[in-house]
Amino acid sequence: MLVLEDVRQFLASETGLATISTTQNDGRVLSSIANCGIVQNPLTGTDCVALVSAGKAARLGHVRRGSEVTIAIRRGWNWLAVTGAADLIGPSDPAAGIDAEALRLLLREIYAAAGGTHDDLDEYDRTMIKDRRTAVLVDPVRIIGNRPTA
C-alpha cells in the first residue's frame, strides 16, 4: 500500500513537477503542470500534497465547485497519483486564522517543499501578491501507482 511518505520521496527524487487534474463543469478533465510538495495543512494539521496556483487558474474554480484534484507524478516508468478534495487558501479564498502574513509564509513553505529556491524572497512575495496566488492543499484520500525503484 502506498502512503504519503512514498509521495514525498518520489517528489523529492527530482523536482516536484507533477500533472494536476480537475473536472470541468461539463465533466471533461483539465490537466496542467505545477510543482508540488508535502506540507502540513494549517486548517487540518495533517500532511497533504500542496501547490501554489495562479489566482486566474481554472483549477481554482473547479475546486470551488467541488472537483477533487488528482496529482500525477512520473519519474521514468514509475508513477504515483494522489487524489482527494482540496482546501484553498488565498486572496479569493480566505480561511479562518490565516491572515496575510500566514498566507505569505504558507506560500513560501509550499514553494520550498516543491523544491523551489529564490535569490530574492521579497520579490517572490511581491509576485505572489500581484498574481493573487493561492495555496491548493490536497488531502490524500487515494494514492495509487507502481512502487518507485531505487
PENOR-V529863 format. One record per helix or strand of 3 or more residues. SS is the DSSP state (@ for helix, = for strand). FROM is the first residue (numbers start at 0). LEN is the number of residues. If there is no record, write none. Layout:
ss:SS from:FROM len:LEN
ss:SS from:FROM len:LEN
This chain:
ss:@ from:3 len:9
ss:= from:16 len:7
ss:= from:28 len:12
ss:= from:46 len:7
ss:@ from:57 len:8
ss:= from:68 len:7
ss:= from:77 len:7
ss:= from:85 len:5
ss:@ from:99 len:14
ss:@ from:120 len:10
ss:= from:133 len:5
ss:= from:141 len:4
